[in-house]
Amino acid sequence: MHTWQHSQSAKWCAAVASQVQTRAMFTGELQIDPPWTFALAEILHDSRITAEQKDLNFPAALDQLTAWLGDPREYHNRHRRSWAAVIDDYEFAAQGTGPEYRKGLEAHLRRVAQAMTGIPAKGTENQRPHAAKALRELDVEASSCAQLERAWEDVVSAAKHKAHYTTIVSRIALLESLLTRKGRSALEVRRTVSGILRDQQIDIQTARLSLGDSDNLGHFSPHSTARKSGMAEADRLILCARIITTPPRLAHHVVWHAFAKATIPRMVQEVGPITLYNREWLIGTIEAVGPYRSQLPAEIIHEDGFFPEDIFPDEPNVVLARVDLGTGAYANAPAESRLQALATILAATFPDEHRGWELYEGYIHTVDDFLRGSHAFYLTEEDFATPYRRMEATAKRLERMAPRIAARLPHTSPDLTETVDAIGWWKASATQPPLPAIVLDVRILELLATRVAALDWCEYLNSFHRNSWIRDQVLDTIFQVAWHATDDLGHFSPDVRNAAREIRSGLFDRQEGDGEYRVNIREAVSILPDLVSVYPQHSKQSKRASGVASRLADAASMQGWYVELDNQWSRLINRLRSVRNSLAHGGPVTPEAAASVCGLAHSLAGTGLADSLNALLEGTPRDSNHQRRRQICDEWATSWLTGTPAPETF
């Protein structure tokens, strides 16, 4: 039985759970044969989907090309590869947009292509301002309200006409990026649109209120969130488009945040527009009918409102911060208020305190005293796993390693010292922002490339890691479908839930004590058709499972998936080289470009270090494990590309 090991610690599970909005997504009647809008609502509500994107989206690719056109350095041949990577990202991103969105930009895209003719080359420096002007004009139009509507039309078309799951996700990712570019809270917009698509009365009323169509939300309670409005599908789609394209109106915005490891001298403390509350006092006052209740903010005590105070962190030493932004047309009030709250606390502590108060992710956002949106509270660096689980996991792994390394431990060497030092760098890079992390991780890759194969670090990656990475992407995609096979099934019939659980139960083997799961990949591939048939046709689960099943259906589909991943690998490595060289030599780097390759560099460096460390501890040549992994993955690729049925390739 071929298995694939995947770490699913309590920390990871809790971090994923924290992305789920407080109010339950799917309540109310069971869905027997849901419409296509239901599947789109599910996908929009899934906060994990945009994290699956590895390529730069169109706005990010625009920013990257704009930065390079503004590079004041004289062009030299050593810049050629970086320029090629940037232009390749831009062209791929433009081609990857939906047909309606791309059609709306045709004239601008042509002008940019004409202006870019000959760039980059020696002597084209005077041509760059003209190209930059054309690119700025494209950028303005790309984020216009008209283009936002076209991007939404592409999402609707893909969902309605049974496009591949990854196509729907990529179009949603573009829409989210455009909303963020206009300063909007993409998460809130997606959640609102998701509720409208499902005909949720509370979301439709909230949307109409925000658009100015209504001045009264009406009476709602936590128990009435599943109430349907009865609005026709066509009207709901129009309302979704309006929510996406209409700039925010003037309204009174209040956002609540939370700080950990914090305390205040009184139960309530005002700092300008920010009011700090002792969490225990506030919760007790909300729940009790006492003399202080009338002094609570209007959004809490409004008789027709709903304030979800139960989502605040239930921990000691928590201070809640109510940020009153006043009346304004805020596109992303939670981001604005978060900055104000953080800046205020930093001003009071920096640079004396190295840690100080820690701001939770998450918020409660009200508009004109009514709940607009919320996001679960959690600490970004919080370790949800118990120390005992970590200790047990380490003990288990040491037990497995002991037979291989016991005879070698007395013998140290410069190679072992160097590798252990590099592992220290690798651990340090995990806590760094993208730019310094990339510098550290590429330094590790340079070291590995020199010691293992005397190659340039990019040549080393292409030689030793290319097929390994492609294989891991295939494995991870299959794993994720199997792992999430029973997510969000509460809205389907017991027969559907039981069938999905029965299929999933036979796929995983929990490794006791080390927090890891092993999945039977051959079985997971074989049961994909069964998973597809279990779910209703118009559901996120069905679309995701059928999307993977279609990639494995025959030799041509498998080859197509390999080529797609192979091309993606090339773009990622070329972008990583471009970013690293810019950091080393003062070239342009955009935040999105750095973030898109930071995780890849860290993963590849970690894999290479693990290969080297294990080889040294086993007393084998330093390159032996690198060679072994490359051989296994090259043989897998050959099998994958020569028509072997997918289950038999593992």
C-alpha angles and dihedrals in degrees: 000000000000112000133184121211120223128176113232105170125178088253092058093046092049092047090054091046090052090064091065116100116246097242110072112255100215120039135136129044123014117259111232101165106002122194123249090262089066093060091048090050090053093050093046090051093053107095091193096069100081090049087065091067114103101169122076111261120230099269091048091048089050091053092049094051091045090053092052093048087055093050105126094202120108112253117257130176090252087068092058097094093048092050090048091052092050094048091045090053091050095048093045092049092049092050091047095061120101120271097251093046092048092046090057090056099042097110093047092046090053092050091050091049091051093046091049094054108129095009123159105037139108110284097022094101091106089053094059098078090057091049091046090053091052090048092051090052089050090049093053093050093043091064098038122123090251091056092045088057091048090050088053091048089055091052091050093046093050093049095043096048097046098253120177114285092242090054091055091047094049091051091049089050090054091049090050091050092051091050091049090049089058090051094255125141099249091191093057092045092050093049092048093048090047091055092047092052089054090050092242106173095212092054093045092049091047090050093049090048092052091048092051094246090120136025097200128060093197126222117313134165132188087261095058100055093108095058113127122225099208093229115158118251094245092052091048091053090051090050090050091052091050092050090051097046105032115095114233117275128228109281142143109267126196123175127189122211134175135224126204126212088025139130138177129204093237136032090254128024127179122212105178109289090351120086117193121208134192100240097221092049093049095048091046091050093049092051097042128069099227144131094278098053093085089058093060119107118277095247089062101046099034104131093218096041136087121220115186099213090156091077093064112110111277096214136113120263096028121148119195120215121207108198113197106201092180123217116333146120096264115181093190109014095170092058092046094048093044090057092049093049094047094045091051094053093043090052089056096047112023127133097003096061118058094194111009122154116354119219116224121224109242137061147194113234124196129183120199088349094305126108111261101171146327140201128202117264120240140142114251093221096037114134105216094181119095117244089237092061091050092048092049091049092052091048092051092050093047089052091054092046097047099086091052102046109028094093094048103047097087091059115076124182140182088256092057092046091050092049094048090049090051090052086057089055090047092053090047092051090057090069096046131093114257099269100055090035091058091050091053096043094047089049087057090048090051090052092049093046092053096045099040104040111353089243137135107268094248091049089049091053093048091047101043107021110031100089091033090059093045091050091049091052090053092046094047093049091053091044093052092052090051095042094051095039092115099039119124096002096133091099093057129078122277089251091060093045094048094046093050092047092049092052093047095046092066095053105062135065116191113218102222115236102004100074093236133127129207120208125201097235096189090053092044091055093046095051096049092099089051091051091050091052093048096060126067111263094246100054134106091239093054093048093048095046094044090048092058092041090055091054089056098040098103144346094275092052092048091049090048091053091049092051091048091052092042090055090047090052090054092051092048095049093044090050091047090052091048093050094045093048091048090052090050097045107030098261128146120286125176121207092238093052092050093046092049093061102029095089092044093054091048093049094048092047091050093049092050093047091050090052092050096044094050092048092051093047091049091050094241127129113289093245096047098096091042089054093046094051091046091051093050093048095043089052089049091051091050091051092046093051098044100064101268109153110259098247091053093055090071 
